Amino acid sequence: MHDHAHGSPPGADRRRRLTLTLVLAAGYMVAEAVGGWWTGSLALLADANHMLSDVAALSLALFAAWVVDRPAGSRWTYGRARAEVLAALAQGVALAVVAVLIVLEALERFAAPPPVLGAGMLAIATGGLVVNAVGLWILHGGRHASLSMRGAWLHVASDALGSVGAMTAGAAVWLFGWRLADPIASLAISALVLVSGWNLVREAVDVLMEAAPRHLDVDEIRTALADLTAVAAVHDLHVWTIGSGETSLSCHLVSQSGVDNGDLLTRAYELLGSRFDIGHATIQIEPTTFADESPRSICRGTPCD
């Protein structure tokens, strides 16, 4: 007998990782904001604003993780898996907004770069990199668990890159007195933030629009099912994602006469699970006498016109 009582369930593990990272990010966000005001560095203030978006994203991911773990019911028959997808969409939009605000401020500074305390900027940015590195380490093990967790990890990762940019600018100002390094670093940070936000929004929209997962080839799945012994045709094939990493499939298989439908179903499910890693499939078997060229819909027990 196997004992599964030890350890935390996946949802509890995600919440623990998110909570620890949230505490770290919130604490150092204040330090960077104060440091940016003290040194006059836009790069630090940009990084602090980005860390603010981290705090919002982590809070949203934490709330979504709690919502997702609530049980399915007669109304929420799929559960609430897409709460994390909605959270990821909001995270992506927030990243894009932060990037645009940083760009606008950086463009103003190109005209008249203000004085910046390079040494203080370098020290504070280095502390930010350490905090982000610890956050990345905490989130690393769970970043593939859901799109929302991946969004949180991307927020922290892009913030870590922003800290590297702020450190580089701080060193340039401190050693060479090059004030333009500060707005240049801010633009670089913005580009990284924008790319992360765009990718996250694209993935979230794919799920919400029920697009087929990008790692699966629907035509390949159709061909594999059609190649099963005793399958005459495949139609109404749909592949989509319920939530993060939860791929679902439904289709109709037209079977040849005299076929054991139970055996055909078993072979189809085994194919989908072993070759395409699809664990949630709904397959309808139809005899050749029932199938026709167009999909059927049912209205009050009779085919609709």
Buried (B, 14 or more C-beta within 10 A) or exposed (E): EEEEEEEEEEBEBBBBBBBBBBEBBBEBBEBBBEBBEEBBBBBBBBBBBBBBBBBBBBBBBBBBBBBBBEEEEEEEEEBBBBBBBBBBBBBBBBBBBBBEEBBEBBEEBEEEBEEBBBEBBBBBBBBBBBBBBBBBEBBEEBBEBBBBBBBBBBBBBBBBBBBBBBBBBBBBBBEEEBBEBBBBBBBBBBBBBBBBBBBBBEBBBBBBEEBBBEEBBEEEBBEBBBEBEBBBBBBEBEBBBBBBBBBBBBBBBBBEEEBEBEEBBEBBBEBBEEEBEBEEBEBEBBBEEEBEEEEEEEEEEEEEE
